[in-house]
Amino acid sequence: METAERTGSAGLAASAGDAFVDSLTLTGRVGFFVLLGAAVVVTVLVPRNLDITKPSH
């Protein structure tokens, strides 16, 4: 943004802002799918009758 201000290029500033927003959007989507995948794996691997309140001894 500072470079855009120095050169007086409004298009460069707009492009930089759009690129920043796009990168955050992509990062958020990737994170969502990673967390969703982890939730599915845990749901599949943990037995349905597991009771963590009972001692295992």
N, C-alpha and C positions, 0 to 999 in steps of 0.2 A: 504494500500500500504506500509506503514511503517513497519507493521508486516511482510509482505512478504519480504521486504528487510532485516529485522533483521534475519529472519529464512533462507534466501537464497532460498526461494521457488518461482521460476518463475511461476509455475502453479497457485499458489495462487494469484499472482498479475494479471495474465491474467484472472482468474475467477472473481476477484473483478472488473476489468475493464468491463468485459462482463456483469456482474450483474448490474453495474451502468448504462451502455448504455441501457440495457433491461428495467430497471425501468423508465428511462426517456422516452423511446419509449412508454411504456404503459401509462404513465402519459399524454403524448401528445395526444395519441389516445382517452383517456377518456375525456380530455378537449375538443377535437374536437367534440366528440359526444354530450357533454353537451351543447356546444355553438350551434351546429346544431339543437338540440332539442329546445333550447330557441328561435332560429330564426323561427322555424316552428310554435311554440306556438304563438309568436307575430304575425306572418303572418296570422294565422287562426283567432286570436281574434280581431285584429284591423280592423275596417270597411274599405272597399275599397274606399268609398267616403269621408273619413276623410280629412279635410283640416285644418291644424294647424295654417294657416295664418289668418283665420277669427276669430274675437272675439266670445266667446261663450255666451256673455250676450244677 
